[in-house]
Amino acid sequence: MLEWSGFCHCACIAVDAQAYGSKNDRSQSEIQHDLPRLLDRAARGAGLDRAQWQIQRKGDEQLAVRPLDGTEPRLVDDYVRHLVAELRRYNAQRVPEARMRLRAVVHQGLVETAENGFAGSAVVATARLLGADQLYDALAAHPDADLVLLLSDDVFRSTVAGGHTTLSTDDFTHVTVRVKEYEAPAWLSVPALGTPTAAPRTPGRTEEGWPAPAVPASGPPAGDRHGPAAADPVAGGTGISNEYRAESINVTNVAGSVDARGAVFGFGSAGG
């Protein structure tokens, strides 16, 4: 285990199992047994060595701290991706009530190893981020997801926005976390979905950064476009129109062979 003296600029990685307190004794014991092993396997898959991290264990929760060493993009990208894969395999063998679902946070800042754990505002901030309402809401909004992720603004800007990962900024949604005395911007994602994944607002909550309503693409109104007519759900339509539209047909004469993989052909006659 890597040791350091004094305050050192560190990465802080925290995870917490969802609904741990509602499980029975045997299920809680199983989570405490399996969680460290899933985290270890994910780290090995990402080429990281958790044996070199300082780890504070608390039942269904772990806080890992390590000095910054340039592998932070791999931590945000590969480690999280491997952890999602490990959770998927783990949960596929269990009934829904026995699934392990994680809230995960990555932050960075000055940390000192202390007599009873860690000292430093970065550790406090990591704990506050882990308790963010947005993480709980995202798990509730995406019941098939095994993990939801929150990056602090510093981590997001220095890794994802900096172009140092395979992730896109579009995979994250900007949120404002308010827990106790803590308030700061952060970036939310559900990695397995690969899309912006902010959970819907809890009624009465007015968080900043939630996605705006979708804006229709530019172009003529749907009713003016040529193409299959929309289905009438009342009439039980199929969504396919058999109406012949001569003005929308293009005829192309081609001599020789044609590679039409992925193409769609329609056939009709001038008589309808």
N, C-alpha and C positions, 0 to 999 in steps of 0.2 A: 504494500500500500504506500502510495506516494505521500511523503510528509513535506510540510513547508512551515516556516516560522513567520510570524507577523501576518499582516494583511496581504493577500495575494489576489490578483485579478483572476477570477475563476468562472467557469461555467457551472450553473446549478441546474440539475435535472431532477424533477420531482414527478412521481406517479402516485396515484391513489385509486384503489379499487372501488367501484361503484356499489352501493347498497350492501356493504360489508356487514354493517350492524344488524341488518334484518335477517342474516343467514344464521343457521344453527351452529352449534359448537364445532361439529365435524367439518362443516363447510368452511368455517373460518380457519380452522387448522389447515385444511387443504389449500386455501388461498395463500396462507403464510408459507406453506411449503413450496408451492408451485411458482409464486410470483418471482422470487429471486432467480429461479432457474430459467424462466422465460426471459427475464432481463439479461441474464448472462448469455443465453443463446443468441439473442438479438445483437448484443454487442459483438460477439465473435463473428456473426455474419457480416457485420459492418466493418470488421477489422479493428475493433476497439477492445481494450483490455480493462474490464471493470475491476480487476484485481488491483489496478493502479489508482482507483478512485477512492475517495473517502466517502463512506456510505453510512447514513443514519437511518436505522430501521425502526418502524413504528407500526407493527401489525400488518395492516393492509396497505401501508404507505411506505415509500422510500424516498429519501433525499440523497442524491449523489452529487458530490462537489469535486471538481478537479481544476487545476490551474489551466488557463488557456494555453494551447500549444499549437494552434493552427489547424486542428482537425475539427473545429466547430461546425463547418459545413457538413461534414460527414455525420456528425452527431444529429444535426437537424434533419438531414436527408436520409442517409442509409440506415442509421440506428432506428429511427422511427418507422421506416418502411419495413425493416426486418421484424420489429416488434409487432407491427400490425399483422404480418404474416404468421408469426408465432401464435398470436392470440387467435387468429382465424383457425389454425390447425387445432389448437387446444379446445376451442369452443365447439368445433364441429363434432367432437366426441361426447358432448354433454347436452343434457336437456336444457331448455332455455333458462330455467331457474338456477342452474349451476354455472352459467356462463361467467367468465371474468371480463369485465368491461372497465377500461382505465381512462382516467383523466390524466393528461400529461402536460407538463410545463417545462419550458427551457428559458432560463434567464442568465444574466451574467453581471458580475460586479465584484467588489472587494469582499473577501471572506477570510476569516482567521479560524483555525482549528482551536477550540476552547475546551475547557475541562469537561463540559457536559454536552458537547456537540460542536456547533459552529456559531461564530459571532459575526455580525455585519448586517447592514440594512439590506444587502442583496438577498440574504437568506430569508429575512422577513418578507421582502417583496415576493419571493418565490412562493412562500406559503400563502400569501394573499392571492396571488394569481391562481394557485391551485384551488382556492375556494371561490373562484369567480362564478357568478350565476350563469354566465354564458356557457361555461363548460357543462354544467348540469342541464341547461336548456338544450344544448346541442345533442347530448346523449338521449334526451327524451324525444327530440325531434327526429332522430335517426336511429330507430331501434335496432337496425341491422348492423350498425357500426360497433366495432369492438374497442375503438379508441378515439378520443377527441384531443386535439392538441392546441395549446395556446403558447405563442411565442411573445416574449416581451418585445417592446418596440426596438430596443437596442439590438437584440439578437436578430430580429426580422430584417432590419436595415443592413446589418453587417454580413448577413449570409444570403437570404433569399433575394432581397431587393438589390444587393450588391452583385448578383449574378454568379454566386459561388456554389450554387446547388443546381440540381435538375428540376427543382420546383419552380413554379411560376407565381408571381405575385397575385395572379388571378385565382390561385388556389386558396387564398386567405381573405378573410373579411376583417376590416378594422372595427374594433370595439373599444369601449372605455370601461375599464374594470374599476369598480368601487366596492371595496371590502374594508369595513371598519375605518381606520384613518387613512387607508391607502387609496389613491386614485391615480390611474395612469393608462395610457393607450396600450393596446396589445393587438395581436393578430390571431384570429381563430380559424381552425381548419379541421375537417374530418378527413384524414389522409386517404382512407380507403375509397372515398368518393371521387377524389381528384377534381372537385369543383368548389366554388365558394360555398361555405357551409355554415353560415351563422344561423343559429337556431331562431325560430320566430320569437318575437318579444312576448314576454309574459304579460298578461293584461295588467295595465296600470304602470308598466315600466317604460321609461323613455330613454333607453340607451342610445348613445350616438353610434353612428357607423353602420347601422343596419342597412341591408341592400334596398335600394329604391325599387319601386315597381318596374317591371320590365317595360322597355320602350319598344313599340312595334317597329320593325324594320321599315326603312323608307321604300316607297314604291306605291303602285296603285292599290286602292282598297281591295280587300280579298274578293269582294263581289265582282270587281272589274277584271280579275285575272282569269286567263284561260286555263282550264285544268279540271280535274275531277271535282264535282260538287261535294260540299260537305254533307255528312250524313245527317238525317233528321232523326234524333234519338227517340222522338215520340212515335214516328212512323216505323221505327226499327230499321232504318236504312243501313246500308253497308259502308257508306262513305265513298262509293265508286259510282261515277256517273257514266251512263252509256250514251249520253248525248253526243252526236256527231258535230264537231266544230271544224268545218273545212278551213276556216281562216287560220287555224292554229297548226295545220299540218305542213311539214316541210318534206320535200322529196329530194333525195340525194342519189345520184347515179354514180356507182363506184365500179371501176374495172379492176379485176384482180382480187387477191385475198384480202380480208379485213380482220384485224384483231379487235373483236368486239367484247372482250372480257369486261364485265361491269356495266355494259350497255343495256338499255331497256328498249324493246321494240313493240310497236303497236300495229295491229292489222285492222283494216276496215275497207269499205267500198264507198264509192261516190254516192251510192244509193242509200247510205246509212247502214 
